Amino acid sequence: MAKWNLGKLGCFLGGVLVGTAGVAILTSEDAKKVYTHCTAAVMRGKDQVMKQVTAVRENCEDIAADAAAINEERALKQREQEIADLSECAQEACEEKADHPVSADAEETES
């Protein structure tokens, strides 16, 4: 039993020793230089990613603007076609009325 307790105590003390040495290493000037260089690299990477995101965003805006222009052009053509169809229909109705004039008496009885 005493041997088992000494083993646990030894493991605990070894952990404390390694932890203390680890803290000393992590707070050293060399470690700070490494952290600084790693942070600088991450910041450069972030800047590059943000440049790419901006480029993609601009391309998406261009695509959306082009798509809106295409839709406006299609709507304009559709309106022009509808106007042409109505004009043709009105012209046919006028021609039909001219071919078959209605007398003034017939118009009064229809009313």
N, C-alpha and C positions, 0 to 999 in steps of 0.2 A: 504494500500500500504506500509506504514512504517513497519507494522508488518511482511509483506512478506519479505521485505528487511532485517529485523533483523533476520529472520529465515535462510535466505541464508548466512548471515554473520556468524551466529552461527554454521551452518554446515561447513563453510569454516574453521573457527577457530578450530572447533573440529577435522577436518581432519588434520590440521597443527599440532595440539597437538598429535594426534595419530601417525602421521608420524614421528614427532620428537622423541616420545617415542619408536617407532619401530626401528628407526635408532640407538638409544641409546642401545636398547636391542640387536640388531643384531651385534653391534660392541663391546659388552662386552666380557670379558675374558671367561666367561662360554660358550657363543655362539661360540667363536673361538675354544674352546675345542671340542664342538659338531661337528663343521665343520671339524676339524682335524680328529676326529674319523670316521666320515662318509667318508671322503676322503680316509683314510687308508683302510676302508672296501671295498670301490670301487676298490682301487688298488689291494687288495688281490683277489677280484673277477675277475679283469682283468687278473691277473697272472694265475688263474685257467682256465679261458677261453682260454688263449693263450696256456697253456699246452695241453688242449683238442684239440685245432686246430692243434697243432704240431703233436699230436698222429694220428689224422685223416689224415693229410697230408702224414705222413709216411706210413700209411696203404694204401692210394691211390697210392703212388709211388710203393709199393710192388705189389699191384694188377696190375698196369700198366706193371711192369717188368714181372710178371708171364704171363700176356696176350701176351706180345711181344714174350716170349719164346714159348708159345703154337703156335702162328702164324708162327714163324720160323720153328718149328718142323713140322707143317702141310705143309708148303711150301717145306721143304726138302723131306717129304714123297711123295708129289705130283711130284717133280722133279725125284725122284727115280722111281716112277711108270711110268712117261713119258719115261725115259731112258729104263726101262724094256720093255715097249710097242714097242719102236723103235728097240730095240735089237731083240725082237721076230719077228717083221716085217722084219727086215734085214735077220734074220736067215731063215725065210720062203722064202724070195726071193732067197737066195742062194740055198736052197734045190730045189726050183722050177727050177732054172737055171741048177742045176746039173742033174735034172731029164730030162730036155729037152735041151741038148747042141745045140748050134747054130754053124753051120759049118763056116769055114773061108770065103767061097764064099758068104754065106748069109749075113755075117756081112759087107762085102765090098759093097754089093748092097744096104744094108740098109743105108749106110753112104752117 
